[in-house]
Amino acid sequence: MNSTEKETTYFSTNTYSTLNKMTDKTKNIWLVFHGIGYLSKYFLKYFNELNVEENYIVAPQAPSKYYLGSKYKHVGASWLTKENTKKEIENVMHYLDTVLKNEDFPIDKNLLILGYSQGVSIALRYVASRKLKCSQLVLMSGGIPSELEGDNFEFLKTHTEVSLVYGTQDDYLNEKVMENEKKHFYELFGNSAKIISFEGGHILKKELLNEFL
């Protein structure tokens, strides 16, 4: 078979979801990246116990949607796969640029960036690519992209608190995996960065969120 894979560029539209309202009382803006199998509008439920007046949450939506399970009732989404990953990363970065442009975050608010599961890789790549400054960078129950290096995050080291959070019963992040993740984490962010563990599996531990405020 003599096939050729070609490439084309086209205009695409995607959604994103927000929780609460941006007002003069808002103190914290959360930019949060969901894991594989989620939709952003449902991912926001993990943030519904934060103070409504003080916290505004923005959840971008992974572009690749698919049916979960064999009954074709529930829909989830994925940020990336191993297929054409470099180009897909570029597409996601451009999409996130439009989300931030659309929201136009006030500079007098605390910006907290959180990635959960697959969203960790997106959060880190976007922060590194766009040199996006934030007060908190929270990496929860997800892996760090192997291509990232300490120089990518040098601009964060004076004013950003970085935390790696994982469950001790996480089937994906077992002891051997976490040994490598912790090593890479400290290489990126230095020994002053925090590692937080909790009893539990591959979940977003919403009870910990207030600790980052």
C-alpha positions in Angstrom: 0.0 0.0 0.0 1.5 3.3 -1.1 -0.2 5.8 1.2 0.8 9.4 2.2 -0.2 11.3 5.2 -0.6 15.0 4.5 -1.5 18.0 6.7 -3.9 20.9 6.4 -4.8 23.8 8.6 -8.4 24.9 9.4 -10.4 27.0 11.8 -11.8 25.2 14.9 -14.0 26.2 17.8 -13.9 24.7 21.3 -15.6 25.4 24.6 -14.3 26.1 28.1 -16.2 26.3 31.4 -16.1 28.8 34.4 -17.3 28.7 37.9 -18.5 31.7 39.9 -18.2 35.4 38.8 -15.3 37.7 38.4 -16.0 40.7 40.7 -14.1 43.2 42.8 -14.3 40.7 45.6 -12.4 38.0 43.6 -9.0 37.3 45.1 -8.0 34.1 43.3 -8.2 33.0 39.7 -7.8 29.2 39.1 -6.8 27.9 35.7 -7.5 24.2 36.0 -6.8 21.3 33.6 -8.9 18.2 33.8 -7.7 14.6 33.3 -8.5 12.1 30.5 -12.1 11.1 30.3 -13.5 14.4 31.8 -15.4 17.3 30.4 -14.5 20.7 31.8 -18.1 21.5 32.9 -18.1 18.5 35.1 -14.6 18.9 36.3 -15.6 22.1 38.0 -17.5 20.2 40.7 -14.2 19.6 42.4 -13.9 23.4 43.1 -17.4 24.0 44.2 -16.5 24.2 47.9 -14.1 27.1 47.5 -15.3 30.5 48.7 -17.7 31.6 45.9 -16.9 35.4 46.2 -13.1 35.0 46.4 -12.5 32.3 43.8 -13.1 32.3 40.0 -12.3 29.1 38.2 -11.6 28.6 34.5 -11.5 25.1 33.1 -10.3 24.7 29.5 -11.7 21.8 27.5 -9.6 19.0 26.0 -10.4 19.0 22.3 -10.6 15.3 21.5 -14.0 14.0 22.7 -15.2 10.4 22.6 -17.8 8.1 24.2 -17.0 6.4 27.5 -17.8 2.7 27.6 -19.9 0.7 25.3 -23.3 2.3 25.9 -22.5 5.5 24.1 -24.2 7.7 26.7 -21.4 9.5 28.5 -18.7 11.6 26.8 -15.2 12.3 27.9 -12.2 14.0 26.3 -8.4 13.7 25.9 -5.8 16.4 25.6 -3.2 14.3 23.7 -2.2 10.9 22.5 1.0 9.4 21.2 -0.2 10.2 17.6 1.2 13.4 16.1 1.9 14.6 19.6 4.1 17.6 18.7 1.5 19.1 16.4 -1.3 18.4 18.8 0.6 20.2 21.6 0.9 23.3 19.3 -2.9 23.1 18.7 -3.7 23.0 22.4 -1.2 25.8 23.2 -2.9 28.1 20.6 -6.4 27.2 22.0 -5.3 28.1 25.5 -3.9 31.4 24.2 -7.4 32.2 23.1 -9.0 31.2 26.4 -6.6 33.6 28.3 -7.2 36.3 25.8 -10.9 35.9 26.1 -10.8 36.0 29.9 -8.2 38.8 30.2 -7.3 38.0 33.8 -6.8 41.1 36.0 -3.2 41.4 37.1 -4.1 42.2 40.7 -5.5 38.7 41.4 -3.6 35.6 42.5 -3.3 33.2 39.6 -3.3 29.5 40.6 -2.7 26.8 38.0 -3.7 23.3 38.7 -3.3 20.2 36.5 -4.9 16.9 37.4 -3.8 13.5 35.8 -3.3 14.1 32.1 -3.9 17.8 32.7 -0.5 18.0 34.5 1.3 17.6 31.2 -0.8 20.4 29.6 -0.4 22.8 32.6 3.4 22.3 32.7 3.8 22.6 28.9 1.7 25.8 28.7 3.4 27.5 31.7 6.8 26.6 30.2 5.9 27.6 26.6 4.3 30.9 27.5 6.4 31.8 30.6 3.1 32.2 32.4 3.7 33.5 35.9 1.5 32.4 38.8 1.4 32.3 42.5 0.8 28.6 42.8 1.5 25.7 40.4 -0.2 22.5 41.6 0.5 19.1 39.9 -1.9 16.5 41.1 -1.9 12.8 40.3 -0.2 13.2 37.0 3.2 12.7 35.2 5.7 15.3 34.2 6.6 15.5 30.5 10.0 14.0 30.0 11.2 16.8 27.6 10.9 19.6 30.2 14.0 20.8 31.9 14.9 23.2 34.8 15.7 26.1 32.4 12.0 26.0 31.3 10.9 27.1 34.7 13.7 29.4 35.9 11.4 32.4 35.7 9.1 30.9 38.3 11.6 30.3 41.1 11.4 33.6 42.9 7.6 34.1 43.2 5.8 30.7 42.6 5.1 27.9 45.0 5.1 24.6 43.2 3.5 21.4 44.6 3.5 17.8 43.5 0.5 16.0 45.0 -0.2 12.3 44.7 -2.1 9.5 46.4 -0.2 6.7 48.0 -2.6 4.1 46.5 -2.5 5.5 43.0 -2.3 2.5 40.6 -0.8 4.7 37.9 1.8 6.4 40.1 3.2 3.5 42.0 6.3 3.7 44.2 8.8 3.1 41.3 7.1 5.6 39.1 7.0 8.2 41.8 10.7 7.8 42.5 11.4 9.0 39.0 8.7 11.6 39.1 10.1 13.1 42.3 13.6 13.2 40.9 12.4 15.0 37.8 10.3 17.3 39.9 13.2 18.5 42.0 15.3 18.9 38.9 12.7 21.2 37.4 11.8 23.2 40.5 14.6 22.8 43.1 14.5 21.3 46.6 12.3 24.1 47.9 9.3 22.8 45.9 6.8 20.8 47.9 5.7 17.2 47.6 2.4 16.3 49.3 1.0 12.8 49.6 -2.4 11.7 50.7 -4.1 8.4 51.4 -6.0 7.5 48.3 -5.9 6.5 44.7 -5.9 8.4 41.4 -8.2 11.2 42.4 -8.3 15.0 42.7 -8.2 15.5 46.5 -10.5 18.5 46.7 -10.0 18.7 50.5 -6.5 19.9 49.8 -7.4 22.8 47.6 -7.7 25.4 50.3 -4.2 24.7 51.4 -2.9 26.5 48.3 -4.7 29.8 49.0 
